[in-house]
Amino acid sequence: MKLCLKNCASVVTNSDTGPEFLYGQDIILEDDRIKQMGATGTLPYEGPILDCTGLCAIPGLVQTHIHLCQTPFRNTADDVELLDWLSAYIWPGESRLSSDELLLGARIGIAELLRGGTTTILDMATIRHTDAVFQALEESGLRAISGKCLMDDQSICPPELVEDTASALKETEELIERWHGKNGLLEVAITPRFAVSCTTDLMRECARLSEKYNLIIHTHASENKKEIELVRNKTGYGNLEYLEKIGFMGPRTCIAHCVHMEEDDWKRLKVSGSHVLHCPSSNLKLASGIAPVPRMLEEGISVSLGADGPPCNNLLDGFMEMRLAALIQKPFHGPTSMNARTVFRMATLDGARALGKDAGRIEPGRLADIALLDTGQVHNVPSAHLYSTLVYATRASDVRHVVVGGSLRLQDGRLTYGNRKAWLKEFRIAFEARP
């Protein structure tokens, strides 16, 4: 499998050792890697060519917190806080989804992600029909880590979603056997929803499975003050303190949100090497607060970006998350906090590192996950300062082509697989409200 991205007007390399920006470049891809880069016309090459004249090549966006299973509930769960949002809208909705509906919703969510330049995601599915999500991921060619949501606390969880602990863990191991490592793009994560909905036995078993299979643990914590209070009443500890006590935190642990930090939480995150998944739009919409990301970065804590789910965003737009992540901190921490370069790296390189992926940079030997953008639109010219252009002015609609693992998955704004129009028609028939 070969492809030459011909005559890229500009390239954002994200390099620490060489130029961060290159101009007038050919990028040659072979199999799933970047093989060579050089000034246009200087590299010997025979094979397929994609004309990238006038386009900016960037590392594909890496979104480290997504809920594809919630796509059917977009625009239906507004103006409530987290716990009411879950109990009144999300949990009832997830409990009613059939396998076919989950497949259809995941297809629509994935199409939005690819059309917006996202090449890698960390996803959390619901408690059943997780194979449907993996089926949608497999056909799309998106690089993804997903897992079955785990909820076993009968005192908290709705009866239609609560599971027997042993059965839930067994199903997770079966998913690992079926999907982990499939097509070189898919992996399985261990995904307990959050401490509120999971028994301590389950949380400890999740840590054990992560160790056994060397898998990422993906969960939520310290998103909402009422959630933190529930965890303290249930366990006697603060949220991250509890996770630390039960041996849950570590370099494979990815924790969404961390909006409300206690004083020792900074040390807990840094020493354990756990990763924070920052979701600015979701935190604002659910009135959860603003995560103290500038201090996290000062403390050397790993932070990356995600859109979260369609019902709490309502978009899966990585460019929107970059812009918002940069802007919301400035009134509190000054205009130089969260500069454009820092935020762009959070959305690319830092996300790739959190997920253990050799991506996030455009240089020979790296994974060939690349988005090509038209930065010559009326809303983002002049684009002389590329980081500023990408973080503050670029839109998802500026994406023209997307390559994942060396394979062209979006060309001229159109998916190269499946039938998006047919899926969209089916989706609207299945989920749009009738008058």
VEXKOLLO-110169 format. One record per residue (C-alpha): chain; x, y, z. Coordinates in steps of 0.1 Angstrom, whole numbers. Layout:
! residues N
node c: A	u: X	v: Y	w: Z
...
! end
This chain:
! residues 435
node c: A	u: 0	v: 0	w: 0
node c: A	u: 16	v: 32	w: -12
node c: A	u: 5	v: 68	w: -15
node c: A	u: 22	v: 101	w: -22
node c: A	u: 7	v: 133	w: -7
node c: A	u: 19	v: 156	w: -35
node c: A	u: 28	v: 192	w: -32
node c: A	u: 15	v: 200	w: 3
node c: A	u: 16	v: 238	w: 7
node c: A	u: 25	v: 235	w: 44
node c: A	u: 32	v: 207	w: 69
node c: A	u: 29	v: 209	w: 107
node c: A	u: 54	v: 183	w: 118
node c: A	u: 51	v: 187	w: 156
node c: A	u: 88	v: 179	w: 157
node c: A	u: 109	v: 187	w: 188
node c: A	u: 142	v: 182	w: 169
node c: A	u: 136	v: 196	w: 134
node c: A	u: 115	v: 223	w: 118
node c: A	u: 79	v: 225	w: 132
node c: A	u: 67	v: 238	w: 98
node c: A	u: 77	v: 227	w: 63
node c: A	u: 65	v: 241	w: 30
node c: A	u: 62	v: 227	w: -5
node c: A	u: 65	v: 191	w: 5
node c: A	u: 58	v: 156	w: -9
node c: A	u: 50	v: 130	w: 18
node c: A	u: 54	v: 94	w: 7
node c: A	u: 34	v: 68	w: 27
node c: A	u: 41	v: 30	w: 26
node c: A	u: 20	v: 5	w: 44
node c: A	u: 9	v: 22	w: 76
node c: A	u: 39	v: 45	w: 80
node c: A	u: 54	v: 77	w: 67
node c: A	u: 83	v: 66	w: 45
node c: A	u: 99	v: 98	w: 32
node c: A	u: 94	v: 136	w: 31
node c: A	u: 110	v: 161	w: 9
node c: A	u: 106	v: 192	w: -13
node c: A	u: 81	v: 186	w: -40
node c: A	u: 95	v: 168	w: -70
node c: A	u: 128	v: 158	w: -54
node c: A	u: 119	v: 122	w: -42
node c: A	u: 118	v: 92	w: -66
node c: A	u: 83	v: 77	w: -65
node c: A	u: 61	v: 55	w: -86
node c: A	u: 25	v: 48	w: -74
node c: A	u: -8	v: 65	w: -65
node c: A	u: -7	v: 103	w: -60
node c: A	u: -31	v: 126	w: -41
node c: A	u: -28	v: 162	w: -52
node c: A	u: -25	v: 183	w: -21
node c: A	u: -18	v: 216	w: -38
node c: A	u: -28	v: 245	w: -15
node c: A	u: -35	v: 223	w: 15
node c: A	u: -19	v: 221	w: 50
node c: A	u: -9	v: 187	w: 63
node c: A	u: -13	v: 181	w: 100
node c: A	u: -11	v: 151	w: 122
node c: A	u: -46	v: 136	w: 125
node c: A	u: -65	v: 148	w: 156
node c: A	u: -66	v: 123	w: 185
node c: A	u: -97	v: 125	w: 206
node c: A	u: -92	v: 107	w: 239
node c: A	u: -128	v: 107	w: 252
node c: A	u: -157	v: 99	w: 230
node c: A	u: -191	v: 81	w: 234
node c: A	u: -202	v: 69	w: 200
node c: A	u: -231	v: 49	w: 215
node c: A	u: -247	v: 82	w: 225
node c: A	u: -250	v: 97	w: 190
node c: A	u: -287	v: 89	w: 188
node c: A	u: -293	v: 112	w: 218
node c: A	u: -278	v: 144	w: 203
node c: A	u: -300	v: 175	w: 208
node c: A	u: -322	v: 156	w: 233
node c: A	u: -305	v: 161	w: 267
node c: A	u: -300	v: 198	w: 272
node c: A	u: -299	v: 222	w: 302
node c: A	u: -293	v: 197	w: 330
node c: A	u: -264	v: 188	w: 353
node c: A	u: -245	v: 155	w: 350
node c: A	u: -264	v: 132	w: 374
node c: A	u: -298	v: 143	w: 362
node c: A	u: -286	v: 141	w: 326
node c: A	u: -275	v: 105	w: 331
node c: A	u: -306	v: 93	w: 350
node c: A	u: -332	v: 111	w: 330
node c: A	u: -318	v: 108	w: 295
node c: A	u: -287	v: 88	w: 289
node c: A	u: -292	v: 57	w: 309
node c: A	u: -328	v: 52	w: 297
node c: A	u: -317	v: 59	w: 261
node c: A	u: -287	v: 35	w: 263
node c: A	u: -309	v: 7	w: 278
node c: A	u: -333	v: 8	w: 248
node c: A	u: -307	v: 7	w: 220
node c: A	u: -307	v: -24	w: 198
node c: A	u: -276	v: -37	w: 182
node c: A	u: -287	v: -24	w: 148
node c: A	u: -294	v: 11	w: 163
node c: A	u: -261	v: 11	w: 180
node c: A	u: -243	v: 2	w: 148
node c: A	u: -262	v: 30	w: 129
node c: A	u: -254	v: 56	w: 156
node c: A	u: -217	v: 46	w: 157
node c: A	u: -215	v: 49	w: 119
node c: A	u: -229	v: 85	w: 120
node c: A	u: -205	v: 95	w: 148
node c: A	u: -175	v: 80	w: 131
node c: A	u: -184	v: 98	w: 98
node c: A	u: -185	v: 131	w: 117
node c: A	u: -151	v: 124	w: 133
node c: A	u: -134	v: 115	w: 101
node c: A	u: -149	v: 145	w: 82
node c: A	u: -135	v: 167	w: 110
node c: A	u: -99	v: 154	w: 107
node c: A	u: -99	v: 130	w: 137
node c: A	u: -79	v: 98	w: 130
node c: A	u: -78	v: 82	w: 165
node c: A	u: -103	v: 79	w: 194
node c: A	u: -106	v: 65	w: 228
node c: A	u: -143	v: 55	w: 231
node c: A	u: -166	v: 42	w: 258
node c: A	u: -196	v: 21	w: 246
node c: A	u: -226	v: 12	w: 266
node c: A	u: -231	v: -21	w: 285
node c: A	u: -244	v: -43	w: 257
node c: A	u: -240	v: -47	w: 219
node c: A	u: -204	v: -35	w: 220
node c: A	u: -196	v: -57	w: 190
node c: A	u: -218	v: -33	w: 169
node c: A	u: -195	v: -4	w: 178
node c: A	u: -164	v: -24	w: 168
node c: A	u: -181	v: -34	w: 136
node c: A	u: -187	v: 2	w: 127
node c: A	u: -151	v: 11	w: 136
node c: A	u: -137	v: -18	w: 116
node c: A	u: -155	v: -8	w: 84
node c: A	u: -145	v: 28	w: 88
node c: A	u: -107	v: 23	w: 91
node c: A	u: -106	v: 47	w: 121
node c: A	u: -79	v: 40	w: 146
node c: A	u: -98	v: 33	w: 178
node c: A	u: -97	v: 20	w: 213
node c: A	u: -131	v: 11	w: 227
node c: A	u: -147	v: -11	w: 254
node c: A	u: -178	v: -23	w: 270
node c: A	u: -191	v: 1	w: 297
node c: A	u: -192	v: -16	w: 331
node c: A	u: -218	v: -9	w: 358
node c: A	u: -225	v: -33	w: 386
node c: A	u: -236	v: -13	w: 417
node c: A	u: -272	v: -23	w: 422
node c: A	u: -278	v: 5	w: 448
node c: A	u: -271	v: 31	w: 422
node c: A	u: -276	v: 18	w: 386
node c: A	u: -310	v: 15	w: 370
node c: A	u: -321	v: -22	w: 368
node c: A	u: -321	v: -22	w: 330
node c: A	u: -284	v: -14	w: 330
node c: A	u: -269	v: -30	w: 361
node c: A	u: -249	v: -62	w: 355
node c: A	u: -235	v: -91	w: 375
node c: A	u: -199	v: -84	w: 381
node c: A	u: -185	v: -117	w: 369
node c: A	u: -206	v: -117	w: 338
node c: A	u: -196	v: -82	w: 328
node c: A	u: -159	v: -90	w: 332
node c: A	u: -163	v: -122	w: 313
node c: A	u: -179	v: -104	w: 284
node c: A	u: -150	v: -79	w: 284
node c: A	u: -125	v: -107	w: 281
node c: A	u: -145	v: -121	w: 252
node c: A	u: -144	v: -87	w: 235
node c: A	u: -106	v: -87	w: 239
node c: A	u: -104	v: -121	w: 222
node c: A	u: -125	v: -110	w: 193
node c: A	u: -114	v: -75	w: 187
node c: A	u: -81	v: -65	w: 203
node c: A	u: -55	v: -59	w: 176
node c: A	u: -79	v: -66	w: 148
node c: A	u: -68	v: -50	w: 114
node c: A	u: -40	v: -33	w: 132
node c: A	u: -62	v: -3	w: 141
node c: A	u: -86	v: -16	w: 168
node c: A	u: -79	v: -22	w: 205
node c: A	u: -101	v: -30	w: 235
node c: A	u: -100	v: -9	w: 267
node c: A	u: -113	v: -17	w: 302
node c: A	u: -141	v: 8	w: 307
node c: A	u: -158	v: 11	w: 341
node c: A	u: -182	v: 40	w: 339
node c: A	u: -172	v: 58	w: 371
node c: A	u: -168	v: 50	w: 408
node c: A	u: -205	v: 59	w: 415
node c: A	u: -219	v: 31	w: 394
node c: A	u: -192	v: 4	w: 401
node c: A	u: -185	v: -17	w: 432
node c: A	u: -150	v: -17	w: 446
node c: A	u: -147	v: -53	w: 436
node c: A	u: -154	v: -44	w: 400
node c: A	u: -129	v: -15	w: 400
node c: A	u: -102	v: -37	w: 414
node c: A	u: -109	v: -64	w: 388
node c: A	u: -106	v: -38	w: 361
node c: A	u: -72	v: -28	w: 373
node c: A	u: -62	v: -65	w: 373
node c: A	u: -75	v: -70	w: 338
node c: A	u: -55	v: -40	w: 326
node c: A	u: -24	v: -54	w: 341
node c: A	u: -31	v: -89	w: 327
node c: A	u: -36	v: -78	w: 291
node c: A	u: -16	v: -45	w: 292
node c: A	u: -48	v: -25	w: 283
node c: A	u: -59	v: 10	w: 288
node c: A	u: -84	v: 17	w: 316
node c: A	u: -109	v: 44	w: 306
node c: A	u: -132	v: 60	w: 332
node c: A	u: -147	v: 92	w: 345
node c: A	u: -138	v: 110	w: 377
node c: A	u: -142	v: 143	w: 395
node c: A	u: -165	v: 158	w: 368
node c: A	u: -193	v: 171	w: 391
node c: A	u: -195	v: 182	w: 427
node c: A	u: -225	v: 160	w: 435
node c: A	u: -207	v: 130	w: 419
node c: A	u: -177	v: 136	w: 441
node c: A	u: -200	v: 138	w: 472
node c: A	u: -216	v: 105	w: 462
node c: A	u: -182	v: 88	w: 459
node c: A	u: -171	v: 102	w: 493
node c: A	u: -203	v: 90	w: 510
node c: A	u: -199	v: 56	w: 493
node c: A	u: -162	v: 50	w: 500
node c: A	u: -151	v: 75	w: 526
node c: A	u: -126	v: 90	w: 502
node c: A	u: -123	v: 117	w: 476
node c: A	u: -126	v: 106	w: 440
node c: A	u: -90	v: 103	w: 429
node c: A	u: -80	v: 93	w: 465
node c: A	u: -103	v: 63	w: 462
node c: A	u: -89	v: 53	w: 428
node c: A	u: -54	v: 55	w: 442
node c: A	u: -62	v: 35	w: 473
node c: A	u: -76	v: 6	w: 453
node c: A	u: -47	v: 5	w: 429
node c: A	u: -66	v: 18	w: 399
node c: A	u: -42	v: 46	w: 388
node c: A	u: -12	v: 42	w: 366
node c: A	u: 3	v: 50	w: 332
node c: A	u: -24	v: 29	w: 314
node c: A	u: -52	v: 49	w: 332
node c: A	u: -71	v: 75	w: 313
node c: A	u: -95	v: 96	w: 334
node c: A	u: -120	v: 119	w: 317
node c: A	u: -126	v: 154	w: 332
node c: A	u: -109	v: 159	w: 366
node c: A	u: -127	v: 193	w: 369
node c: A	u: -127	v: 195	w: 407
node c: A	u: -93	v: 187	w: 421
node c: A	u: -83	v: 182	w: 458
node c: A	u: -49	v: 194	w: 469
node c: A	u: -32	v: 160	w: 469
node c: A	u: -48	v: 150	w: 435
node c: A	u: -21	v: 168	w: 416
node c: A	u: 5	v: 145	w: 431
node c: A	u: -17	v: 115	w: 426
node c: A	u: -19	v: 121	w: 389
node c: A	u: 17	v: 130	w: 384
node c: A	u: 33	v: 102	w: 404
node c: A	u: 10	v: 75	w: 390
node c: A	u: 14	v: 87	w: 354
node c: A	u: -23	v: 87	w: 348
node c: A	u: -37	v: 107	w: 319
node c: A	u: -64	v: 134	w: 321
node c: A	u: -89	v: 136	w: 292
node c: A	u: -101	v: 172	w: 290
node c: A	u: -136	v: 179	w: 275
node c: A	u: -142	v: 216	w: 276
node c: A	u: -175	v: 218	w: 258
node c: A	u: -190	v: 190	w: 278
node c: A	u: -179	v: 205	w: 311
node c: A	u: -195	v: 238	w: 302
node c: A	u: -227	v: 224	w: 288
node c: A	u: -234	v: 202	w: 319
node c: A	u: -224	v: 231	w: 342
node c: A	u: -196	v: 209	w: 357
node c: A	u: -170	v: 237	w: 357
node c: A	u: -137	v: 244	w: 340
node c: A	u: -109	v: 219	w: 346
node c: A	u: -76	v: 235	w: 360
node c: A	u: -56	v: 225	w: 329
node c: A	u: -29	v: 252	w: 332
node c: A	u: -19	v: 240	w: 366
node c: A	u: -20	v: 203	w: 354
node c: A	u: 4	v: 212	w: 326
node c: A	u: 27	v: 231	w: 351
node c: A	u: 27	v: 200	w: 373
node c: A	u: 37	v: 178	w: 344
node c: A	u: 4	v: 159	w: 342
node c: A	u: -6	v: 144	w: 309
node c: A	u: -36	v: 162	w: 294
node c: A	u: -53	v: 156	w: 260
node c: A	u: -86	v: 165	w: 244
node c: A	u: -119	v: 149	w: 236
node c: A	u: -154	v: 160	w: 226
node c: A	u: -171	v: 135	w: 249
node c: A	u: -206	v: 125	w: 237
node c: A	u: -230	v: 141	w: 212
node c: A	u: -257	v: 147	w: 239
node c: A	u: -233	v: 168	w: 261
node c: A	u: -215	v: 187	w: 234
node c: A	u: -234	v: 185	w: 208
node c: A	u: -206	v: 181	w: 183
node c: A	u: -176	v: 157	w: 178
node c: A	u: -155	v: 185	w: 164
node c: A	u: -118	v: 184	w: 175
node c: A	u: -112	v: 220	w: 162
node c: A	u: -140	v: 233	w: 183
node c: A	u: -125	v: 217	w: 214
node c: A	u: -91	v: 232	w: 207
node c: A	u: -104	v: 267	w: 203
node c: A	u: -125	v: 264	w: 235
node c: A	u: -97	v: 247	w: 255
node c: A	u: -75	v: 277	w: 247
node c: A	u: -101	v: 305	w: 253
node c: A	u: -118	v: 294	w: 285
node c: A	u: -86	v: 296	w: 306
node c: A	u: -75	v: 331	w: 296
node c: A	u: -99	v: 352	w: 318
node c: A	u: -86	v: 333	w: 348
node c: A	u: -49	v: 326	w: 340
node c: A	u: -40	v: 354	w: 317
node c: A	u: -37	v: 358	w: 279
node c: A	u: -5	v: 337	w: 276
node c: A	u: -20	v: 306	w: 293
node c: A	u: -29	v: 277	w: 270
node c: A	u: -12	v: 292	w: 239
node c: A	u: -21	v: 278	w: 205
node c: A	u: 10	v: 255	w: 202
node c: A	u: 3	v: 239	w: 235
node c: A	u: -33	v: 232	w: 227
node c: A	u: -26	v: 219	w: 192
node c: A	u: -2	v: 194	w: 208
node c: A	u: -27	v: 184	w: 233
node c: A	u: -51	v: 175	w: 204
node c: A	u: -25	v: 155	w: 185
node c: A	u: 8	v: 144	w: 200
node c: A	u: -2	v: 144	w: 237
node c: A	u: -33	v: 123	w: 229
node c: A	u: -13	v: 99	w: 209
node c: A	u: 12	v: 95	w: 238
node c: A	u: -17	v: 89	w: 262
node c: A	u: -30	v: 61	w: 241
node c: A	u: 5	v: 46	w: 234
node c: A	u: 4	v: 54	w: 197
node c: A	u: 34	v: 63	w: 175
node c: A	u: 14	v: 91	w: 159
node c: A	u: 9	v: 129	w: 164
node c: A	u: 39	v: 139	w: 143
node c: A	u: 46	v: 140	w: 106
node c: A	u: 80	v: 126	w: 102
node c: A	u: 95	v: 94	w: 86
node c: A	u: 88	v: 63	w: 106
node c: A	u: 56	v: 76	w: 123
node c: A	u: 22	v: 62	w: 117
node c: A	u: 6	v: 77	w: 86
node c: A	u: -23	v: 94	w: 103
node c: A	u: -27	v: 127	w: 85
node c: A	u: -54	v: 153	w: 78
node c: A	u: -52	v: 177	w: 49
node c: A	u: -69	v: 211	w: 54
node c: A	u: -78	v: 240	w: 32
node c: A	u: -66	v: 270	w: 53
node c: A	u: -73	v: 295	w: 25
node c: A	u: -110	v: 301	w: 33
node c: A	u: -124	v: 335	w: 41
node c: A	u: -126	v: 327	w: 78
node c: A	u: -89	v: 317	w: 83
node c: A	u: -68	v: 339	w: 60
node c: A	u: -41	v: 351	w: 63
node c: A	u: -27	v: 318	w: 77
node c: A	u: 9	v: 328	w: 82
node c: A	u: 9	v: 317	w: 118
node c: A	u: -2	v: 281	w: 115
node c: A	u: -8	v: 272	w: 151
node c: A	u: -30	v: 302	w: 156
node c: A	u: -48	v: 294	w: 123
node c: A	u: -54	v: 258	w: 134
node c: A	u: -66	v: 265	w: 169
node c: A	u: -85	v: 297	w: 166
node c: A	u: -98	v: 299	w: 130
node c: A	u: -100	v: 265	w: 114
node c: A	u: -133	v: 246	w: 112
node c: A	u: -140	v: 209	w: 108
node c: A	u: -155	v: 218	w: 74
node c: A	u: -120	v: 228	w: 62
node c: A	u: -108	v: 192	w: 62
node c: A	u: -104	v: 179	w: 26
node c: A	u: -86	v: 145	w: 29
node c: A	u: -79	v: 122	w: 58
node c: A	u: -54	v: 93	w: 58
node c: A	u: -54	v: 67	w: 86
node c: A	u: -26	v: 41	w: 87
node c: A	u: -17	v: 50	w: 51
node c: A	u: -52	v: 44	w: 38
node c: A	u: -73	v: 73	w: 24
node c: A	u: -105	v: 73	w: 44
node c: A	u: -118	v: 108	w: 34
node c: A	u: -112	v: 122	w: -1
node c: A	u: -124	v: 156	w: -12
node c: A	u: -147	v: 157	w: 19
node c: A	u: -163	v: 123	w: 11
node c: A	u: -159	v: 91	w: 29
node c: A	u: -141	v: 64	w: 8
node c: A	u: -162	v: 36	w: 24
node c: A	u: -198	v: 28	w: 30
node c: A	u: -228	v: 49	w: 20
node c: A	u: -231	v: 79	w: 42
node c: A	u: -263	v: 92	w: 26
node c: A	u: -281	v: 59	w: 31
node c: A	u: -269	v: 57	w: 67
node c: A	u: -280	v: 93	w: 74
node c: A	u: -315	v: 85	w: 59
node c: A	u: -318	v: 54	w: 81
node c: A	u: -306	v: 73	w: 111
node c: A	u: -331	v: 101	w: 107
node c: A	u: -360	v: 76	w: 102
node c: A	u: -349	v: 57	w: 133
node c: A	u: -343	v: 86	w: 157
node c: A	u: -358	v: 119	w: 146
node c: A	u: -389	v: 129	w: 165
node c: A	u: -422	v: 128	w: 147
node c: A	u: -445	v: 158	w: 148
! end
